[in-house]
Amino acid sequence: MERELWRQDSPDRHIRSVIFVTSRKGAVNTEENEVYELDEDEPVMAPSTPAGPSGSLTPRGRSFAIILGVLAIVVAIAVAAWYAWGAPTIRGKNVGYSVKSSELVEITFDVAKPQDMTVICTLDALNTNYAQVGTKEVRIGPAEVFEQRFTTEIRTTEEAVTAVVESCWDASGN
């Protein structure tokens, strides 16, 4: 048994494109460009079109769109939560520096990290051209507080004009 699923009429040339669906699952018979006389009383679109009579979604399509939308929101929330709470926060922040001599600079910096984590921070001494003239890695072990302040000295090859925290990372490599 065949039933008409979609039909498009062209009023200027009296050409009709029709798609029929048979009772066998997945079988589609397409007849295109059939010339006929246009009957103004005949409906142009069958009531069982996939997009509905006015282009709106069918109930099944609407359910799919709602499920897809909810799934997208859940994934977005999961990604945001992972960025907010999943990855441990490790942060090194410059507080100040003091040039002690042409071969030594002192840096004061804060480190924020989970209390049970050991981190390594790389500290750099820079000259007037922002070239590295000294570097030091500092290992910071577990502590009872989230944020700690440290002061240390960096030996330099020439006079430094500043000292900075280059980076801090988890010493276990995670």
C-alpha positions as CSV (number, residue, x, y, z in Angstrom):
1,M,0.0,0.0,0.0
2,E,1.4,3.4,-1.0
3,R,0.6,6.7,0.7
4,E,1.6,10.2,-0.4
5,L,4.2,11.6,2.0
6,W,5.2,14.8,0.3
7,R,4.1,16.8,-2.7
8,Q,5.3,20.1,-4.2
9,D,3.3,21.8,-6.9
10,S,4.7,24.4,-9.3
11,P,1.7,26.6,-10.4
12,D,3.5,28.2,-13.3
13,R,4.4,25.0,-15.1
14,H,1.9,22.5,-13.6
15,I,4.7,20.2,-12.5
16,R,4.4,18.1,-9.4
17,S,7.1,16.3,-7.5
18,V,5.7,13.5,-5.3
19,I,7.3,11.0,-2.9
20,F,5.4,7.9,-2.0
21,V,6.1,5.6,0.9
22,T,5.2,1.9,0.6
23,S,4.1,-0.4,3.4
24,R,7.5,-2.1,3.3
25,K,9.9,-0.6,5.9
26,G,12.5,1.7,4.3
27,A,11.1,1.5,0.7
28,V,10.6,4.8,-1.0
29,N,9.2,5.3,-4.5
30,T,10.0,8.7,-6.0
31,E,8.2,10.0,-9.0
32,E,9.3,13.4,-10.2
33,N,8.2,16.0,-12.8
34,E,4.8,14.5,-13.5
35,V,2.9,16.9,-15.7
36,Y,-0.7,17.4,-14.7
37,E,-3.5,19.9,-14.6
38,L,-3.5,21.9,-11.4
39,D,-6.7,21.5,-9.3
40,E,-7.1,24.4,-7.0
41,D,-9.3,22.4,-4.6
42,E,-6.7,19.6,-4.1
43,P,-4.5,20.0,-1.0
44,V,-0.9,20.8,-1.9
45,M,0.8,19.1,1.1
46,A,-0.2,15.9,2.7
47,P,-1.1,16.1,6.5
48,S,1.6,13.6,7.5
49,T,4.7,15.6,6.4
50,P,7.8,15.2,8.6
51,A,7.9,18.9,9.3
52,G,4.2,19.3,10.0
53,P,1.8,21.6,8.1
54,S,3.5,24.9,9.0
55,G,7.1,23.8,9.2
56,S,6.8,23.0,13.0
57,L,8.3,19.9,14.5
58,T,6.3,16.8,15.0
59,P,5.8,15.5,18.6
60,R,8.6,13.0,18.0
61,G,10.9,15.7,16.6
62,R,10.0,18.1,19.4
63,S,10.9,15.4,22.0
64,F,14.2,14.8,20.3
65,A,15.0,18.5,20.2
66,I,14.2,18.8,24.0
67,I,16.4,15.8,24.8
68,L,19.2,17.2,22.7
69,G,18.9,20.6,24.4
70,V,18.9,19.1,27.9
71,L,21.9,16.9,27.1
72,A,23.8,20.0,25.8
73,I,23.1,21.9,29.0
74,V,24.2,19.0,31.2
75,V,27.5,18.7,29.2
76,A,28.1,22.4,29.5
77,I,27.5,22.3,33.3
78,A,29.9,19.3,33.7
79,V,32.7,21.1,31.7
80,A,32.2,24.2,33.8
81,A,32.3,22.2,37.1
82,W,35.4,20.4,36.0
83,Y,37.2,23.7,35.3
84,A,35.9,25.2,38.6
85,W,36.5,22.3,41.0
86,G,38.1,19.4,39.2
87,A,41.6,20.7,38.4
88,P,43.7,21.7,41.4
89,T,44.5,25.4,41.6
90,I,48.2,26.2,41.7
91,R,49.2,29.8,41.5
92,G,52.4,31.8,42.0
93,K,52.2,35.5,42.5
94,N,54.9,38.2,42.6
95,V,54.8,40.3,45.8
96,G,58.1,42.2,45.5
97,Y,61.9,42.1,44.9
98,S,65.0,43.7,46.1
99,V,68.3,44.0,44.2
100,K,71.0,43.1,46.9
101,S,74.0,43.4,44.6
102,S,75.1,42.9,41.0
103,E,75.1,39.2,41.6
104,L,72.1,38.7,43.9
105,V,68.4,39.6,43.9
106,E,65.8,38.8,46.6
107,I,62.2,37.9,45.7
108,T,59.1,37.7,47.8
109,F,56.2,35.7,46.4
110,D,52.9,34.0,47.3
111,V,52.0,30.4,46.4
112,A,48.4,29.2,46.5
113,K,48.0,25.4,46.3
114,P,46.0,22.5,47.8
115,Q,47.3,22.0,51.4
116,D,48.4,18.4,50.9
117,M,50.3,19.1,47.6
118,T,54.0,19.6,46.9
119,V,54.7,22.1,44.1
120,I,57.8,23.4,42.4
121,C,58.1,27.1,41.4
122,T,60.6,28.5,38.9
123,L,61.8,32.0,39.8
124,D,63.6,34.2,37.3
125,A,65.8,37.3,37.7
126,L,65.7,39.6,34.6
127,N,67.9,42.4,33.3
128,T,66.9,45.7,31.7
129,N,66.2,43.9,28.4
130,Y,64.0,41.3,30.2
131,A,66.6,38.6,29.5
132,Q,67.0,35.9,32.2
133,V,70.2,36.5,34.2
134,G,69.4,34.1,37.0
135,T,66.9,31.3,37.8
136,K,66.0,29.2,40.8
137,E,63.6,26.3,41.4
138,V,61.9,26.2,44.8
139,R,60.2,23.1,46.2
140,I,57.2,23.9,48.4
141,G,55.8,21.0,50.5
142,P,52.5,20.4,52.1
143,A,51.2,23.0,54.5
144,E,48.3,23.8,56.8
145,V,47.1,26.8,54.8
146,F,46.1,27.2,51.1
147,E,48.3,30.3,50.5
148,Q,51.8,30.9,51.8
149,R,54.4,33.7,51.4
150,F,58.1,33.0,50.8
151,T,61.3,35.0,50.4
152,T,64.4,33.7,48.7
153,E,67.5,34.8,46.9
154,I,68.5,34.3,43.3
155,R,72.1,34.4,42.2
156,T,72.6,36.3,38.9
157,T,75.3,36.5,36.2
158,E,74.8,40.3,35.9
159,E,72.7,42.9,37.7
160,A,69.0,42.2,37.7
161,V,66.3,44.8,37.6
162,T,63.4,42.6,38.6
163,A,62.6,39.1,39.8
164,V,59.4,37.2,38.9
165,V,57.6,33.9,39.5
166,E,57.8,32.2,36.1
167,S,55.6,29.2,36.9
168,C,54.5,26.7,39.5
169,W,53.4,23.1,39.0
170,D,52.6,19.9,40.9
171,A,55.8,18.2,41.8
172,S,54.2,14.8,41.3
173,G,53.7,15.6,37.6
174,N,49.9,15.5,37.7
